[in-house]
Amino acid sequence: MLKRILLTAVLLTIPLAFLGAFFFYPLVNILRLSVTAVALEELVTRPYYGRILWFTLWQAVLSTLLTLIVGLPAAYLFAHYQFQGKAALRALVTIPFVMPTVVVAAAFRALWGANGPINQTLMTLFALEKAPIRIDQTITIILLAHVFFNVAVVVRLVGGFWANLNPRLKEAAQTLGASRLRAFGEVTLPLLRPSLISASLLVFLFTFTSFGVILILGGPTFSTIETEIYRQYVTFLRADVAAVLALIQITFTFLLMLIYARWQQRTAVSLDFRPQKTNLRRAQTWREKLFVGLVIAGLVIFLVSPLLALVAQSFINRQGDFTLAYYQALSLSRRGSVIFIPPLTAVRNSIGYALLTVLLAGLLGLLTASLLVRPSRWRGWLDPVFMLPLGVSAVTLGFGFVVTYDSLRTSALLILIAHTLVAFPFVVRSLMPVMQGIKPSLREAAAVMGASPVQTWREVDLPIVGRAFLVAAVFAFTVSMGEFGATSFIVRPNSGFLTMPIAIQRFLGQPGALNFGQAMAMSSILMLVSAVGFLAIERFRFANIGEF
């Protein structure tokens, strides 16, 4: 018994030490830097920062409302109708959410840019000399990208919840004389409220901490707290002001999560859930068929067109001819290039970081999940402690790293640590549901038959946990491949450790057809990796269990 306690304590020390050194300590340094009279006075007296805080808030609110408007009809479609190609459409809806933000930004630049297919078609049809639609570096394209990125949250959370509601509750209300609209407002909507608020909160947090979309699509015109932290430190060398902004963001995020957790505890009620097939039916009337057709067509056009435009722009030059020049240029190191290394080296770096992240985050996550599934009086506070990195943006983590471990920026180690910290909670949450679901009787039966603990783990646990670990590994790989916020702080301008997202952002920030074409080519490669990773997750997820 004593040996088991000591072993548990030793193993628990490893992930806690990792979080202490690379999460809590950098956050403490941010707090230390932010407590300066000069930075606080500047933040209070300059209206510029007030406008940034206000823009960050209202664009997140508006993005959330628009995402709900687009996502709710799609959620209803998936919850109530059976149609051909439903599984493929569900995957299509979710793929944008797992895309790196720089890829989403590049896709919208490809679709809505002056040389994009929409403007080029309009110019040809109406014999125009200039592109009629100019939404690059406007709030419109930012909101469109946010909706594109987050509509899967509403479909997954609200649609999944809606599909399991007992249909007899609504039918009973209609039997008592309520119209369909009144039955929805007084019966269905209150039951959906927990999932609606959960989805709204997540979308709000994602858009409140938006970085890549604002930085690339908004340009210098728009700035949120995230992008301003980056600009204050990287451009103006004001670590104290960046620290104050980071502290404001951390405080707001944690207060919002705390309020939501308290609300959820007080309003939780037991519901009479039914299997999803209970609510599913084929469209019968012409109104239902029209609704299903319009929603499917709208989703396909809205979600596919940016991705197709991205791929097309990587193969078509400014003259409209097919070319492989942009992909061929990825292996070359041009004089005066904005990334200082052959672009293909950035691809190699990203793959290397991703593989090492799988190893480190996988080992730490497996160790942490194994400890958390054991009955313990400490589990109640250990679980949220290990999930804290999910509540802090990658930009804030990257800023904390550079003010704490600036000497490590000349090596690739700090980038690897940042990727591991970002991927670590996803690994834990992918493993825990499956590990909790293993019946103790299986292990007991193996022990009765004479199996040693090692044999029991190999013959009982490993076949079940193996698929979940594969899902976790794919999560870690795709998260690392697309990580942009923390890496943008850590990588130096002339470093040889650039990753694909950083290279894409730098290409997009420079004029010239070749720079833009290389950004499209690298974004297409990164999109393909992310899409394949997501499909692998869906394929290997154990019995559809998982918290992401």
Order of alpha helices (4+ residues) and beta strands (2+ residues): alpha-alpha-alpha-alpha-alpha-alpha-alpha-alpha-alpha-alpha-alpha-alpha-alpha-alpha-alpha-alpha-alpha-alpha-alpha-alpha-alpha-alpha-alpha-alpha-alpha-alpha
